[in-house]
C-alpha cells in the first residue's frame, strides 16, 4: 500500500465502487492528489465507465449539432 503524509495525516490508496457497473476500483494516492489539486471530488465511476459516459456524451452532442 502506498502511503503519503498529508497535513498531519496519512493518505492511502482507496477502493471505490463504480455507480454504473458496481466494480470496485483503486483510487491511487497519485490520482487523489491530482483530483485534490484540481478541486475535483472523488470519482464515482471506474475508468471504463468514465470513458463510455464521455463517448456517449460526445455522440449525443454530435447528433444534436447535426439536426
Secondary structure, DSSP 8 states (H G I E B T S, - for coil): --EEEETTEEEE-EEEE-TTT--EEEE-HHHHHHHHHHT----SS-HHHHHHHHHHHHHHHHHHHT-
